[in-house]
Amino acid sequence: DERKIDARPSDAIALAVRSNAPMFVEDDIMNRLGTVSAHAEEVDDEQEFEKFDEFVHTLSPDDF
């Protein structure tokens, strides 16, 4: 069953994570973020957090 709701990005992500729901993101948003390989040998968590934080701050409601 698919439902569409109006929510702030942070709330929408939190809801999807908690309910194990799929998240859909426009291609241009993902292209701005780049990709992170699941097979990366070593991940700098702090650097990844900063990269994600920067990405989240560039989002607008129109991106969803």
WOZIVEN-V152449 format. One record per backbone hydrogen bond with DSSP energy under -0.5 kcal/mol. NH is the residue of the N-H (numbers start at 1). CO is the residue of the C=O. If there is no record, write none. Layout:
BEGIN
nh=[NH	NH]
co=[CO	CO]
END
This chain:
BEGIN
nh=[7	12	13	14	15	16	17	18	19	20	21	26	29	30	31	32	33	34	40	45	48	49	50	51	52	53	54	55	56	57	58	58	59	63	64]
co=[5	8	9	10	11	12	13	14	15	17	16	63	26	26	27	28	29	30	37	43	44	45	46	47	48	49	50	51	52	53	54	55	56	60	61]
END
